[in-house]
Amino acid sequence: MGKTFYITTPIYYVNARPHIGHAYTTLACDAVARRRRMLGFDTFFLTGTDEHGQKIQRAAEAAGKTPQEFTDEISGEFHALWQRMGITFDDYIRTTSERHKRGVQELWRRIRNHGYIYKGSYRGQYCVFDELYVDAGGPGGSCPECGRPTETVEEENYFFKLSAFTEQLLELYTSEPHFIRPESRRNEVVSFVRSGLRDLSISRSTFSWGIPVPDDPSHVVYVWLDALANYVTALGFGSEADSRYRQFWPADVHMIGKEIVRFHCVYWPAFLMAARLPLPRSIVAHGWLLFEENKMSKSRGNIVRTQTILNVLGADALRYFLLREVVFGQDGSFSFDALVQRYNSDLANGLGNLASRTLAMITRYFRGEVPYPSQTAAHTPADDSVADLAKRTIADFHFYFDQYQFSRALEAAWVLVAAVDKYIVENEPWSLAEKEDENSRARLATVLYTAAEALRIVTALAHPVIPDATGRIWSQLGLGEITKFPLATLAWGQLRLGTKLDAVQPVFPRADKSTIERMQRMEEDPTPATSTAAGTAAIESGANAAASTAGATRPAASPAVAGDGKIAIEDFAKVDLRVAEVKVAEKVKGADKLLRLEVDLGSEVRQIVAGIAEAYAPESLVGRKVVVVANLQPRRLRGLESNGMIVAASIEGGRPVLAGFLEDVPVGARLK
Ligand code: MSP
């Protein structure tokens, strides 16, 4: 059997629609998977969705859907987006699938049969958002991970003897120094485990949206044990058809965001040790993608939708930007300005320009056939330095990429792009072409061969990161299908003379200020076409649908008002007015009138941006009960998503006075 490589993304919760934070992990994995395939590995790349648990059950209730309807819809959106982005996943696991359920139950049985599960009773705090048992703080406390209020859970549960694995885990981190990358995360995990592990509750009995515990269906399996098992259930673990499991397990890499390190580096290996199954080879954690210094998340409402970038600049631009701009492992910022700047400097003016000028000159001066490089009088040290640099670039690129240092790998490749650009400028092939003597002709051939060969090398190396454009450059170079190229053999001098080029076409048209404005407009006006499953399909039909997202197609409001200005009670009933409590209030940078609020609606905490900053100091609002229009379409204000509206009277000069109650009312109560 050949060499195998198995890589996974986290499986994404379906309480939020996909955004570029999710895309970041998925496309990093896609780049790794594509490169491994080119290097000749039998590669398996898994992604999917995490669909059980209290958080999802509540999100479905809030959306007025059954959990299954709700998860089908959002899981479908993730799937459609990955397809649209050209993500080359080999399988898509859903935790609500039968194959997964079977595998989870088998894993449970094995852990139990080895004596690591016992029944006990749990009383403590739980964070539904993170689906995490919180040790510290009693009732009324907040989650150390996300700061949200915790809930008290008191129930009879099954426990996993996590404490029995302290020594074995520490031994693992020592003997396998690359088990957790980067180093900084490894150190955090080691000190967490050293500080002592408590047994973990691994079942819940007060709600039902989950996988039944074998032999005790009054409990469902704790959602993290359920979710982590996806990495083996997708391969067929627990079923007769487990040939993939035998071929690909243990995984080479679980790629994750830094906030779920503990689950992957402590709980997951401990579950596997208890079940006597092999452990994954490594867990690679990246940092967060920030938008204007904040983590992108649904509750903050500062999400950038992937569709916007795909519609305007295409998947390669996003892929290149995220892997080049963000130092993998550290947090990085996203902004449309930076995206367009990188796109222009490195793709349009960099690789794109190198490709089109080199190929156009070969077409013009050598009738589209790669010319022969001269080894004699027409040869200069400048040609050798390009060749030497290209050889070093190949080695450096592989080295950094293998360390998951994508930005350094790309930086190395683009040093070569810049060097070849300079080489072309200094050697002036266009002037050589005007001269008729033989030496100039030979020199012209050498310069263009050197440029084309360097272009071929950068194209092959960058293919896993920018697959579409490099595929086109490769075929313009007359080399056929790039994915068939055996990357491990890449070396200077492989471009054969006489290779016939294909028609030359530009790959990266330049972007300008209007490109940024278009993307910002699309983000500020999320018409259904970009934010629902139906919308994803519509966008797939191309430029027309893309243009329609820029603003023109808001559905007209239905004429509910009768001639006398009165509305029917059913019309009023459409407005979902709720009592909510303000949990967080802060000024919005650069906007004198706006406050950013997080309000608790009972079923969820939401972000609302309200124009009340001139009337209320933020600190005076925390803890106050307000009335919220809960079913208003989301809007974006200053890049922040506002999910609802606070009701206020408008008095002299438009000053707002918040509506409130004389008696105490519970959060979430409806006004009717
Ligand atoms: N369902 C769990 C994972 C279970 S894996 C067995 C979960 N899901 S999630 O939907 O919240 O996705 C978290 C992952 O999405 C992160 O670990 C990261 O890979 C990616 N990201 C989501 N938002 C992100 C950013 N803003 N920045 C970077 N990555 C982000 O946790």
Residues whose N, C-alpha, C, O or C-beta is under 5 A from the ligand:
A	BS01	MSP	P10 I11 Y12 Y13 G21 H22 Y24 T25 D50 A227 L228 I256 G257 I260 G287 W288 L289 K295 M296
